Amino acid sequence: MKAENLFTIIAANIRMNYKYTLLPAIALLFMIPLIYGTANLDHLQSADCLERMAALIGIPMFTPLIRQEHSRSLYEMIAFRQVSLRFIVLLRTMLSIIGSILLIFAFEIYMKMCGCSFPLFPYAFRTLAASMALGFTGLLLSSIVRNTIGGYLGAFCFYLIVQTGNSGELFRPVTNGIQFMLILFLGGISLAILYFCKDSI
């Protein structure tokens, strides 16, 4: 693939998805100080804020990545493209990962300015892992049921289960560190997403 073609594909996918990924995630981050205190937190309180609240950006950043392909009329046009859907999903996922880490860093810098005390870089990447667990769950369910709303509902249900269930410790990487089982979970769910993101409906 020529470099200019790749840049064209990247630009087109950013234009198509930013309204459904970046803008809702930014709005969510702006709401956090209104519902969860973000001033003068120690490292444990900061970790709790990041993994309970900031990690939620993973749901809008990843769940709607194949929203366009759920429309049969639009899919019939997309199906004739030369680039496979799996490549497009990988590309969109990488763009969302980059966008997520930038938003997380921005929110952490805001918390630092509010007097919070925590290690910036480790907590940022741990928060990214938590957000990817939520977002990848939504994206997988969305690809299985071929409905973005179903993906959102599944991701929020998963979030509630994690927050209230016994398995929640695994999905609290900011507090507990990124465990090997979480890496396996993310790897397995990534493979499942690619399996269900086929070029036919």
C-alpha positions in Angstrom: 0.0 0.0 0.0 1.4 3.4 -1.0 2.0 5.9 1.8 -0.3 8.5 0.3 -3.1 5.9 0.2 -2.5 5.0 3.9 -2.6 8.7 4.9 -5.9 9.1 2.9 -7.4 6.1 4.7 -6.3 7.4 8.1 -7.7 10.9 7.5 -11.0 9.5 6.3 -11.4 7.3 9.3 -10.5 10.1 11.7 -13.2 12.3 10.0 -15.8 9.5 10.2 -15.2 8.6 13.8 -14.2 11.6 15.8 -17.8 12.6 16.5 -18.6 9.2 18.0 -15.3 8.7 19.8 -13.3 11.8 20.8 -16.1 14.2 21.4 -18.1 11.9 23.8 -14.9 10.9 25.6 -13.9 14.6 26.1 -17.5 15.4 27.4 -17.2 12.5 29.8 -13.9 13.8 31.2 -15.4 17.2 31.7 -18.2 15.6 33.7 -15.9 13.8 36.1 -15.0 16.8 38.4 -18.7 17.4 38.8 -19.5 13.9 40.1 -16.2 12.8 41.6 -13.8 15.0 43.6 -10.5 15.5 41.7 -8.7 17.9 44.1 -5.9 17.0 46.6 -6.2 13.2 46.2 -3.5 10.9 47.3 -2.2 8.1 45.1 -4.9 5.6 46.2 -7.7 8.0 45.7 -6.3 9.1 42.4 -6.1 5.5 41.3 -9.7 5.0 42.2 -10.8 8.1 40.3 -8.9 7.0 37.2 -10.0 3.4 37.0 -13.7 4.1 38.1 -14.2 7.3 36.1 -11.5 8.2 33.6 -11.4 4.6 32.3 -15.0 5.0 31.1 -13.7 6.8 28.1 -12.8 3.4 26.7 -16.5 2.8 26.0 -17.0 5.7 23.5 -13.5 5.4 22.2 -13.7 1.8 21.1 -17.3 0.5 21.1 -18.5 2.5 18.0 -15.5 1.7 15.7 -17.6 -0.4 13.3 -20.7 1.7 13.6 -20.7 2.5 9.8 -20.5 -1.2 8.9 -23.7 -1.9 10.8 -25.7 -0.1 8.1 -26.5 -2.7 5.3 -26.8 0.0 2.6 -23.6 1.6 3.6 -21.9 -1.7 4.0 -22.7 -2.7 0.4 -20.6 0.2 -0.7 -17.8 -0.4 1.9 -17.6 -4.1 0.9 -16.2 -3.2 -2.5 -13.2 -1.4 -1.0 -9.8 -2.9 -1.6 -8.8 -2.7 2.1 -10.2 -5.5 4.4 -12.5 -4.7 7.3 -10.0 -6.3 9.7 -7.3 -3.9 8.6 -9.7 -1.0 9.0 -10.6 -2.2 12.5 -6.9 -2.5 13.5 -6.3 1.0 12.1 -9.3 2.5 14.0 -8.3 0.7 17.1 -4.7 2.1 17.0 -6.1 5.6 16.4 -8.4 5.2 19.4 -5.6 4.0 21.6 -3.5 7.0 20.7 -6.5 9.3 21.3 -7.2 7.6 24.6 -3.7 8.0 26.0 -3.6 11.6 25.0 -7.0 12.3 26.8 -5.8 10.3 29.8 -2.6 12.3 30.0 -4.5 15.6 29.7 -6.9 14.6 32.5 -4.0 13.5 34.7 -2.3 16.8 34.2 -5.5 18.5 35.2 -5.5 16.3 38.4 -1.9 17.3 39.1 -2.8 21.0 38.8 -5.6 20.3 41.3 -3.1 19.0 43.9 -3.3 15.3 43.3 -0.3 13.1 44.1 0.4 10.0 41.9 2.9 8.8 39.4 1.9 10.2 36.0 3.2 7.7 33.4 2.5 4.4 35.2 -1.1 5.5 36.1 -1.7 6.7 32.5 -0.9 3.4 31.0 -2.7 1.5 33.7 -5.8 3.6 33.0 -5.4 2.9 29.3 -5.5 -0.8 30.1 -8.7 -0.4 32.1 -10.3 1.7 29.4 -9.3 -0.9 26.7 -10.9 -3.7 28.8 -14.2 -1.8 28.8 -14.0 -0.6 25.2 -12.9 -3.9 23.7 -15.8 -5.6 25.5 -18.2 -3.2 23.9 -16.6 -3.5 20.5 -16.7 -7.3 20.6 -20.4 -7.3 21.6 -21.1 -4.7 18.9 -19.4 -6.9 16.3 -21.3 -10.0 17.4 -24.8 -8.5 17.5 -24.0 -6.0 14.7 -25.5 -3.2 16.7 -23.6 -0.4 18.4 -26.3 0.3 21.0 -26.0 -3.4 22.0 -22.3 -2.9 22.4 -22.7 0.2 24.6 -25.2 -1.7 26.8 -22.9 -4.7 27.1 -19.9 -2.5 28.0 -21.9 -0.7 30.7 -23.2 -4.0 32.1 -19.6 -5.3 32.2 -18.5 -2.2 34.0 -21.2 -2.6 36.7 -20.3 -6.3 37.1 -16.6 -5.4 37.5 -17.3 -2.7 40.0 -19.6 -4.9 42.2 -18.3 -8.5 41.5 -15.5 -10.5 43.0 -13.5 -10.4 39.7 -13.2 -6.6 40.0 -9.7 -6.8 41.4 -8.4 -8.1 38.0 -10.0 -5.1 36.3 -8.5 -2.5 38.7 -5.1 -2.2 37.1 -4.4 1.4 38.3 -4.7 0.3 41.9 -3.3 -3.3 41.6 -1.0 -3.0 38.6 -1.5 -4.7 35.2 -1.8 -8.4 35.9 -1.0 -11.2 33.5 -4.6 -12.3 33.4 -5.7 -8.9 32.2 -3.1 -9.0 29.4 -4.5 -12.4 28.4 -8.0 -11.0 28.5 -7.1 -8.1 26.3 -5.3 -10.4 23.9 -8.1 -12.9 23.7 -10.8 -10.3 23.2 -8.7 -8.6 20.5 -8.5 -11.9 18.6 -12.3 -12.4 19.0 -13.0 -8.9 17.7 -10.9 -9.7 14.6 -12.7 -13.0 14.1 -16.1 -11.5 14.2 -15.2 -8.4 12.0 -15.5 -10.3 8.7 -15.9 -8.7 5.3 -19.4 -10.2 4.9 -22.7 -9.8 6.8 
